């Protein structure tokens, strides 16, 4: 059994604001290795608190050894794109909550 069988692509959105208006927006990507866990359809959704303080129902989690990436907003695994709700670092791994 492989501990981290999935390869995901993280999209990082960098926005430059000049004089109060968006001057440019650049999307870069990074590849990470990890394990995707998506709950079964009959299970109730999990809820986590977002960085804005709101409670959000999440569709899954992605476990990885990578450190969190600033401004990461999307994770694509096996052709399915998920919005990153929260990226929490622990001592030996990170947990990405997905919507």
C-alpha positions in Angstrom: 0.0 0.0 0.0 1.3 3.4 -1.0 0.9 6.1 1.7 0.6 9.0 -0.7 -0.8 7.7 -4.0 -2.3 10.9 -5.5 -0.6 13.7 -7.4 -2.3 17.1 -7.1 -1.8 20.5 -8.7 -2.1 23.5 -6.5 -3.0 26.8 -8.2 -1.6 29.9 -6.6 -3.3 33.2 -7.5 -1.1 36.3 -7.2 -3.0 39.7 -7.6 -1.3 43.0 -8.0 -3.3 46.1 -6.9 -2.4 49.5 -8.1 -4.3 52.7 -7.0 -7.0 50.5 -5.6 -7.7 48.6 -8.8 -6.5 45.2 -9.9 -3.5 45.8 -12.2 -2.6 42.1 -12.9 -3.5 38.6 -11.9 -1.1 35.8 -12.4 -1.8 32.1 -11.7 1.1 29.7 -11.0 0.9 26.0 -10.3 2.9 23.6 -8.1 2.6 19.8 -8.1 2.3 18.0 -4.7 2.0 14.4 -3.7 -0.5 13.2 -1.1 -3.6 11.3 -0.3 -7.1 12.4 -1.2 -10.0 11.4 1.1 -13.5 12.2 -0.1 -16.4 11.0 2.1 -19.0 8.6 0.8 -22.2 10.2 -0.5 -24.3 8.8 2.4 -22.1 10.3 5.1 -22.9 13.7 6.5 -20.5 16.5 5.5 -17.7 17.7 7.8 -17.6 21.3 8.8 -14.6 23.5 9.3 -14.1 27.1 10.1 -12.6 29.1 7.2 -10.0 31.9 7.6 -12.9 34.4 7.5 -14.5 32.7 10.5 -17.5 31.2 8.7 -18.4 27.5 9.0 -18.1 25.6 5.7 -19.2 22.1 4.7 -16.2 20.4 3.1 -16.1 17.8 0.4 -12.8 16.2 1.3 -9.3 16.3 2.6 -5.9 16.0 1.1 -3.0 14.9 3.2 0.6 15.8 2.2 4.1 16.3 3.6 4.3 19.7 1.8 4.3 23.0 3.7 1.4 25.4 3.2 1.5 27.7 0.2 0.5 31.3 0.6 -2.5 32.3 -1.6 -3.2 28.7 -2.7 -6.8 28.7 -3.8 -7.4 25.5 -5.9 -6.3 21.9 -5.8 -6.8 19.6 -8.8 -6.6 15.9 -8.4 -7.5 13.3 -11.1 -9.1 16.1 -13.2 -11.4 17.3 -10.4 -10.9 20.8 -9.1 -11.5 21.6 -5.4 -11.5 25.0 -3.7 -9.0 25.1 -0.8 -10.8 26.1 2.4 -8.0 25.7 4.8 -4.4 24.4 4.8 -3.2 23.3 8.3 0.4 22.3 9.0 1.2 19.8 11.7 4.7 18.6 12.8 5.0 15.8 10.2 2.3 16.5 7.6 -0.2 19.0 6.3 -4.0 18.7 5.9 -5.8 20.6 3.2 -9.6 20.9 3.6 -11.4 21.0 0.3 -14.8 22.4 -0.9 
